[in-house]
């Protein structure tokens, strides 16, 4: 019985090691397809990388460092699709929040928004993004802070001050989520 258990453990270990090598080769091939000009193949690679999840993050993050805006946008889209599985990309996304291109900043904020609490390491950068010159970046940053939840409590005073400058329903919802308050439902009279 003991020999059978040891043999099973060795076989399982070998299969997992082979699978990890296959994943690495698969990720490299998928990234090449993602980078290609064939939109259908690129789209399929995007979806496949999203399914691979965390093991694909380093290769996708490398695309953020390129100068090609198309590849950078694809990387942001892929990281957005991964959600919390892309947690190891938070530092690269924080850097992208300071990019000169508002499309890139908004894409980074969207990816962080979709990560929810896994993006807690981005709270200081998202607070800074509340002062971004682009309205879309500000809106996405406040939504991301709300989806991070209680770990974003340092953002509440900043969001409160920003909300006082005008109607900003996303700000009110973000504060509610950060403070852990339940969603308010309108009374029957208000409907």
C-alpha positions in Angstrom: 0.0 0.0 0.0 2.8 2.4 0.9 4.6 1.7 -2.4 1.4 2.4 -4.3 1.0 5.7 -2.4 4.6 6.7 -3.2 4.2 5.8 -6.8 1.0 7.8 -7.1 2.7 10.8 -5.5 5.6 10.6 -7.9 3.3 10.2 -10.9 1.2 13.2 -9.8 4.3 15.3 -9.3 5.6 14.4 -12.8 2.3 15.2 -14.4 2.1 18.6 -12.7 5.7 19.4 -13.8 4.8 18.5 -17.4 1.7 20.6 -17.2 3.6 23.6 -15.9 6.0 23.3 -18.8 3.1 23.0 -21.2 1.5 26.1 -19.6 4.6 28.2 -20.1 4.9 27.1 -23.8 1.2 27.7 -24.2 1.4 31.2 -22.7 4.3 32.1 -25.0 2.3 30.9 -28.0 -0.8 32.7 -26.9 1.1 36.0 -26.3 2.5 35.7 -29.9 -1.1 35.2 -31.2 -2.3 38.1 -29.1 0.4 40.4 -30.6 -0.4 39.3 -34.2 -2.3 41.3 -36.8 -5.1 38.7 -37.2 -7.9 40.1 -35.0 -9.8 36.8 -34.7 -6.7 35.0 -33.6 -5.7 37.8 -31.3 -9.2 37.8 -29.7 -9.1 34.1 -29.2 -5.6 34.4 -27.6 -7.0 37.1 -25.3 -9.8 34.9 -24.1 -7.4 31.9 -23.7 -4.9 34.0 -21.6 -7.8 35.1 -19.4 -8.6 31.5 -18.8 -5.0 30.6 -18.0 -5.0 33.4 -15.4 -2.2 34.0 -13.0 0.5 32.0 -14.8 0.0 34.3 -17.9 0.3 37.5 -15.9 4.1 38.1 -16.2 4.0 37.7 -20.0 1.0 40.0 -20.3 2.6 42.6 -18.0 5.7 42.6 -20.4 3.4 44.0 -23.1 2.6 47.0 -20.9 6.2 48.0 -21.2 6.2 48.2 -25.0 5.7 51.4 -26.9 3.0 50.0 -29.1 -0.4 51.4 -27.9 -2.3 48.5 -29.5 -0.3 45.9 -27.5 -0.6 47.9 -24.3 -4.4 48.1 -24.8 -4.6 44.4 -25.4 -2.5 43.8 -22.2 -4.9 46.0 -20.2 -7.9 44.2 -21.7 -6.5 40.8 -20.8 -5.6 41.9 -17.3 -9.1 43.3 -16.9 -10.6 40.0 -18.0 -8.5 38.1 -15.5 -9.9 40.1 -12.5 -8.4 39.0 -9.2 -6.3 36.3 -10.9 -4.1 39.2 -12.2 -3.2 40.4 -8.7 0.5 40.2 -9.4 0.1 42.8 -12.1 -0.9 45.5 -9.5 2.5 47.2 -9.4 2.6 47.4 -13.2 -1.0 48.8 -13.3 -0.1 51.4 -10.6 2.8 52.5 -12.9 0.3 52.7 -15.8 -2.0 55.0 -13.8 0.7 57.6 -14.3 1.0 57.1 -18.1 0.7 60.3 -20.2 -2.1 58.6 -22.3 -5.5 58.9 -20.6 -6.7 55.7 -22.4 -3.9 53.8 -20.8 -4.6 55.3 -17.4 -8.3 54.5 -17.7 -7.5 50.9 -18.8 -5.3 50.4 -15.8 -8.0 51.8 -13.5 -10.5 49.4 -15.1 -8.3 46.4 -14.6 -7.8 47.4 -11.0 -11.6 47.9 -10.6 -12.2 44.4 -11.9 -9.8 42.9 -9.3 -11.8 44.1 -6.4 -10.1 43.5 -3.0 -7.1 42.0 -4.7 -6.1 45.5 -5.9 -5.7 46.8 -2.4 -2.0 47.6 -3.1 -3.1 50.2 -5.6 -5.2 52.3 -3.1 -2.6 55.2 -2.9 -2.3 55.4 -6.7 -6.1 55.2 -7.1 -6.5 58.0 -4.5 -4.1 60.1 -6.6 -6.1 59.2 -9.7 -9.2 60.9 -8.2 -7.5 64.2 -9.2 -6.8 63.0 -12.8 -7.5 65.5 -15.5 -9.6 63.0 -17.4 -13.1 62.5 -16.0 -13.2 58.8 -17.1 -10.1 58.0 -15.2 -11.5 59.7 -12.1 -14.8 57.8 -12.4 -13.1 54.5 -12.9 -10.7 55.1 -10.0 -13.5 55.9 -7.6 -15.3 52.7 -8.7 -12.1 50.7 -8.2 -11.8 52.1 -4.7 -15.3 51.1 -3.9 -14.8 47.6 -5.2 -11.6 47.2 -3.2 -13.9 47.7 -0.2 -12.7 48.3 3.4 -9.0 48.2 2.5 -9.6 51.5 0.7 -10.8 53.3 3.8 -8.0 55.9 3.5 -9.8 57.1 0.3 -13.1 58.1 2.0 -12.1 61.7 3.0 -10.7 62.3 -0.5 -13.8 60.9 -2.2 -16.1 62.9 0.2 -14.3 66.1 -0.7 -14.4 65.4 -4.4 -18.1 64.5 -4.2 -18.9 67.9 -2.6 -17.8 69.6 -5.8 -20.7 68.2 -7.7 -23.2 65.3 -8.1 -21.1 62.1 -8.3 -23.2 59.0 -7.7 -20.2 56.7 -8.1 -18.5 58.5 -5.2 -21.5 57.9 -2.9 -21.6 54.2 -3.9 -17.8 53.8 -3.4 -18.0 55.3 0.1 -20.9 52.9 0.9 -18.9 49.9 -0.3 -15.7 51.0 1.5 -17.7 51.4 4.7 -19.4 48.1 4.2 -22.9 49.6 4.3 -25.6 47.6 2.5 -27.0 48.9 -0.7 -29.8 51.3 -0.1 -33.1 50.4 -1.8 -35.6 53.1 -2.6 -38.8 53.1 -0.6 -42.0 52.1 -2.4 -43.1 55.7 -2.4 -40.0 56.8 -4.3 -40.5 54.3 -7.1 
